[in-house]
Every structure is written in structure tokens, then in C-alpha cells.
């Protein structure tokens, strides 16, 4: 079976933790988003990842993508959009495999790591309330 997925897209998909963290971080900051993957002209094997939130008042996205945006579960799923090797725009709904690391969990542990190892990189004021409460419970249990 021939693959229609560009190599830069496959490279992003192979880094599930990086994509999942970025997608969930964007969800927390902006709400439901599609992760648009574009080829990086300076490094063709890499991608630019852009979180896209659509303006429904302007008639975008199309009804199929709008339906995906409403239905996907950001705790366990990511929406990606890219141009395939045939020039078609593809929007894919990616779900975490059972018993695998989901976007919310990846976000949680990565933010814990950053707070511990690189605290100046974290703006505590922008962290979601659920995260702060979870960290407080962890600190109380110590």
C-alpha cells in the first residue's frame, strides 16, 4: 500500500509525545484546535506545527472539519491537518492507543518536569487550575 503522507508529517507523528504535549498545551490556552503541519522550507524533513482555531463566523472550517473539532476528545485525541503527497488537504483525528500516554498525561508530566528542572521556563499564572490542584495534592501527600 502506497503512503501519501509526506516524510515531515511522518516525522512529527513519530514524535508522539512532542506532538501530544504541544496539542494539549494549545488546547488549554486556546480551546479546540487543529494542529496544522507544514513543511519547514529551511529543513524539509521537519515541520512547522501551527495550532489553528477557526472562526466559525467566517464560514470556516468546512462542515467535516467543524464536526471533528466538536467531536474530538482533547484529553485522548489530536486533530492534525496537512497536505498529502497528492496535494489534498487531509484532516486526521488521532486517538491515543489503549494503555498508552495520552495528551493530557503527557502535558501533566512534562509540566512537572519543567517546574522541577527549568522553573524559569514556566509561567505559573497560565497553568490550568486542574494542574495546580493536582500539584498541591502531590505536595500534601509528601
KEKE-3310 file (N, C-alpha, C; in steps of 0.2 Angstrom, whole numbers, plus 5000, padded with zeros to 4 digits):
npx = (5004:5003:5010:5003:5008:5018:5036:5040:5028:5026:5038:5034:5023:5029:5036:5027:5025:5030:5021:5009:5010:5012:4999:4990:4994:4991:4977:4973:4976:4970:4958:4948:4958:4965:4980:4990:5001:5015:5027:5044:5053:5067:5072:5068:5064:5058:5044:5033:5023:5007:4995:4978:4964:4948:4937:4921:4912:4916:4913:4922:4929:4927:4912:4915:4927:4923:4914:4923:4931:4921:4918:4930:4941:4950:4958:4962:4964:4970:4969:4975:4981:4986:4995:4994:5004:4998:4993:4981:4971:4972:4963:4966:4960:4968:4969:4974:4982:4975:4980:4991:5001:4992:4987:4984:4990:5003:5006:5004:5015:5026:5025:5027:5040:5046:5044:5051:5064:5067:5062:5061:5056:5043:5027:5018:5006:4999:4995:4984:4969:4966:4978:4986:4979:4981:4995:4996:4990:4999:5010:5005:5004:5017)
npy = (4994:5011:5025:5041:5051:5064:5064:5074:5075:5062:5061:5070:5063:5052:5057:5057:5061:5074:5080:5077:5084:5098:5099:5098:5108:5119:5117:5120:5133:5139:5133:5121:5115:5113:5105:5111:5105:5110:5109:5113:5125:5128:5116:5103:5090:5092:5099:5113:5117:5122:5129:5129:5139:5140:5152:5152:5161:5166:5156:5145:5131:5119:5109:5096:5096:5105:5097:5087:5095:5097:5085:5078:5072:5081:5076:5064:5063:5070:5082:5083:5092:5092:5094:5081:5070:5070:5082:5085:5092:5085:5080:5073:5063:5058:5046:5041:5026:5012:5011:5019:5033:5048:5064:5073:5067:5067:5081:5084:5077:5082:5096:5095:5091:5102:5112:5107:5106:5116:5129:5143:5143:5141:5149:5151:5157:5155:5142:5128:5127:5114:5108:5114:5111:5097:5097:5103:5093:5083:5088:5089:5076:5072)
npz = (5000:4996:5003:5007:5015:5018:5022:5032:5039:5044:5052:5062:5068:5072:5084:5095:5109:5109:5100:5106:5118:5114:5107:5117:5126:5118:5117:5131:5131:5121:5117:5107:5094:5078:5073:5062:5050:5042:5029:5033:5026:5027:5033:5026:5031:5043:5052:5052:5066:5068:5078:5075:5076:5072:5064:5066:5062:5050:5041:5041:5049:5035:5035:5038:5045:5055:5062:5066:5075:5085:5090:5094:5107:5117:5128:5125:5111:5095:5083:5067:5052:5036:5020:5008:4998:4986:4985:4992:5005:5021:5035:5050:5063:5077:5089:5105:5108:5117:5134:5133:5132:5135:5128:5138:5150:5146:5145:5158:5165:5158:5161:5175:5175:5169:5179:5190:5184:5176:5181:5177:5165:5165:5166:5179:5182:5171:5171:5170:5181:5186:5185:5194:5206:5206:5208:5221:5228:5227:5233:5246:5249:5251)
capx = (5000:5007:5009:5003:5010:5025:5040:5040:5022:5028:5042:5030:5019:5034:5037:5020:5025:5031:5015:5003:5011:5010:4992:4986:4996:4987:4970:4972:4977:4965:4952:4949:4962:4968:4987:4992:5008:5018:5034:5049:5057:5074:5073:5062:5062:5055:5038:5031:5017:5003:4988:4973:4957:4944:4932:4915:4908:4918:4912:4927:4931:4921:4907:4918:4932:4920:4912:4929:4933:4916:4918:4937:4942:4957:4962:4965:4964:4973:4967:4981:4979:4992:4994:4997:5008:4994:4991:4975:4971:4969:4962:4965:4959:4972:4967:4979:4981:4974:4985:4997:5002:4988:4990:4984:4995:5010:5006:5005:5021:5031:5025:5030:5047:5049:5044:5057:5071:5068:5057:5060:5053:5035:5023:5014:5000:4995:4994:4976:4968:4966:4985:4988:4976:4985:5002:4995:4988:5005:5014:5002:5005:5024)
capy = (5000:5017:5030:5048:5055:5067:5062:5078:5073:5056:5063:5073:5058:5048:5061:5057:5064:5081:5082:5077:5090:5104:5100:5099:5115:5124:5116:5123:5140:5142:5129:5116:5117:5108:5106:5111:5103:5112:5108:5119:5126:5128:5109:5099:5084:5094:5103:5119:5115:5128:5127:5133:5139:5143:5157:5150:5167:5167:5150:5140:5127:5116:5105:5090:5098:5108:5091:5084:5099:5097:5078:5075:5072:5083:5073:5057:5064:5076:5083:5086:5094:5093:5092:5075:5069:5071:5089:5085:5093:5079:5081:5066:5063:5053:5044:5038:5019:5010:5010:5022:5040:5052:5071:5076:5064:5069:5088:5084:5075:5087:5102:5094:5091:5109:5116:5105:5106:5123:5133:5150:5142:5140:5154:5148:5161:5152:5135:5127:5126:5107:5106:5117:5107:5091:5098:5104:5087:5079:5091:5087:5069:5071)
capz = (5000:4995:5008:5004:5020:5017:5027:5038:5043:5047:5057:5068:5071:5076:5090:5098:5115:5107:5096:5111:5123:5110:5106:5123:5128:5114:5119:5137:5130:5115:5116:5102:5089:5073:5073:5055:5049:5036:5028:5035:5020:5029:5035:5023:5035:5049:5050:5057:5069:5070:5081:5071:5079:5066:5065:5063:5059:5043:5037:5042:5043:5032:5039:5040:5050:5061:5065:5070:5081:5090:5092:5096:5114:5118:5133:5122:5104:5092:5076:5063:5046:5031:5013:5007:4993:4980:4985:4995:5012:5025:5042:5053:5070:5080:5096:5109:5109:5124:5139:5130:5135:5131:5128:5145:5154:5143:5147:5166:5167:5156:5165:5182:5174:5168:5185:5194:5181:5172:5183:5174:5158:5166:5169:5184:5181:5165:5171:5171:5188:5187:5186:5201:5211:5206:5211:5228:5231:5227:5239:5253:5251:5253)
cpx = (5004:5005:5008:5004:5017:5029:5040:5034:5023:5033:5039:5026:5023:5036:5030:5020:5026:5024:5009:5004:5009:5003:4988:4988:4991:4980:4969:4973:4972:4959:4953:4953:4964:4976:4989:4999:5010:5025:5039:5054:5065:5076:5068:5060:5058:5048:5037:5024:5013:4997:4983:4966:4953:4939:4926:4911:4910:4917:4917:4927:4925:4917:4911:4923:4929:4917:4917:4931:4928:4917:4925:4937:4949:4961:4965:4966:4968:4970:4973:4978:4986:4990:4997:5001:5005:4991:4984:4976:4968:4969:4961:4964:4963:4970:4973:4978:4979:4980:4992:4996:4997:4990:4989:4989:5002:5011:5008:5012:5027:5031:5028:5038:5050:5049:5050:5064:5072:5063:5056:5057:5045:5032:5017:5007:4996:4993:4986:4975:4968:4974:4988:4986:4980:4992:5001:4994:4995:5010:5011:5003:5012:5025)
cpy = (5006:5022:5037:5053:5058:5065:5067:5077:5067:5057:5066:5068:5053:5051:5062:5061:5072:5084:5083:5083:5096:5105:5101:5106:5120:5123:5120:5131:5143:5138:5124:5119:5111:5110:5105:5110:5106:5111:5114:5119:5126:5121:5105:5093:5085:5098:5109:5116:5121:5126:5132:5133:5143:5148:5155:5155:5168:5161:5145:5137:5124:5111:5099:5091:5101:5102:5087:5088:5098:5090:5075:5076:5074:5080:5066:5058:5070:5076:5086:5087:5095:5092:5086:5075:5070:5078:5090:5087:5088:5082:5074:5067:5057:5052:5040:5030:5017:5009:5013:5029:5045:5059:5074:5074:5067:5077:5088:5083:5080:5094:5101:5094:5098:5113:5114:5107:5113:5128:5140:5149:5142:5146:5151:5151:5158:5145:5133:5125:5118:5105:5108:5113:5101:5092:5099:5098:5082:5082:5089:5080:5067:5070)
cpz = (5000:5000:5005:5009:5019:5023:5033:5042:5047:5053:5064:5071:5075:5083:5093:5104:5114:5104:5102:5116:5120:5109:5112:5126:5125:5116:5126:5136:5125:5114:5110:5096:5084:5073:5065:5055:5042:5035:5030:5029:5021:5031:5033:5027:5041:5047:5055:5059:5071:5072:5078:5074:5074:5068:5062:5059:5051:5038:5037:5048:5040:5037:5042:5046:5056:5065:5069:5076:5087:5094:5096:5104:5116:5123:5130:5114:5101:5085:5072:5056:5042:5024:5011:5000:4986:4980:4988:5002:5016:5032:5045:5061:5073:5087:5099:5109:5116:5128:5137:5133:5131:5132:5135:5150:5152:5145:5154:5168:5164:5159:5172:5181:5173:5175:5190:5191:5178:5174:5180:5167:5159:5169:5173:5183:5175:5165:5173:5179:5190:5189:5193:5206:5212:5210:5218:5231:5232:5233:5245:5255:5252:5260)
residu = (UNK:UNK:UNK:UNK:UNK:UNK:UNK:UNK:UNK:UNK:UNK:UNK:UNK:UNK:UNK:UNK:UNK:UNK:UNK:UNK:UNK:UNK:UNK:UNK:UNK:UNK:UNK:UNK:UNK:UNK:UNK:UNK:UNK:UNK:UNK:UNK:UNK:UNK:UNK:UNK:UNK:UNK:UNK:UNK:UNK:UNK:UNK:UNK:UNK:UNK:UNK:UNK:UNK:UNK:UNK:UNK:UNK:UNK:UNK:UNK:UNK:UNK:UNK:UNK:UNK:UNK:UNK:UNK:UNK:UNK:UNK:UNK:UNK:UNK:UNK:UNK:UNK:UNK:UNK:UNK:UNK:UNK:UNK:UNK:UNK:UNK:UNK:UNK:UNK:UNK:UNK:UNK:UNK:UNK:UNK:UNK:UNK:UNK:UNK:UNK:UNK:UNK:UNK:UNK:UNK:UNK:UNK:UNK:UNK:UNK:UNK:UNK:UNK:UNK:UNK:UNK:UNK:UNK:UNK:UNK:UNK:UNK:UNK:UNK:UNK:UNK:UNK:UNK:UNK:UNK:UNK:UNK:UNK:UNK:UNK:UNK:UNK:UNK:UNK:UNK:UNK:UNK)
# end
